[in-house]
């Protein structure tokens, strides 16, 4: 039921262009932060400088251009895409569930093969160390506790979703003697 609701959900309003652009900038900042933690990742992306990648899912799209420093910057709307990655799973629930289980979403890839290989390498090797970043702010022990509790919550949610999927769809009927 939740999945069908989310599948058909249309927000009652459209975000203004400035809000969408600002949210894209925040995502770019986060990805660049993670990229800067891995020198090999920035070196690989620096070889692809000036190339544009478009990521699409349903009606959402996100286009970035690779900088000479091996980081990302938002691309102009009229910038031609060298690589187009389209997430094929239209269900937000299935998409999140797959990511929580450590999988990659199904993606239709169109464009430059070498650039696609570099992006694939990033998805296989790049991880955000949330605990280390949080430890810089609150200290090692509180950061470890927060991350540990978040993992437990994610595992509980994953267990709940898995059980809901395997449960029968109809409720058993009670028989009277």
Secondary structure as GFF3:
##gff-version 3
##sequence-region A 1 177
A	DSSP	alpha_helix	2	8	.	.	.	ID=ss1
A	DSSP	alpha_helix	17	36	.	.	.	ID=ss2
A	DSSP	alpha_helix	39	46	.	.	.	ID=ss3
A	DSSP	beta_strand	52	57	.	.	.	ID=ss4
A	DSSP	beta_strand	60	66	.	.	.	ID=ss5
A	DSSP	beta_strand	72	74	.	.	.	ID=ss6
A	DSSP	beta_strand	83	87	.	.	.	ID=ss7
A	DSSP	alpha_helix	92	100	.	.	.	ID=ss8
A	DSSP	beta_strand	107	111	.	.	.	ID=ss9
A	DSSP	alpha_helix	113	125	.	.	.	ID=ss10
A	DSSP	alpha_helix	130	138	.	.	.	ID=ss11
A	DSSP	alpha_helix	140	166	.	.	.	ID=ss12
###
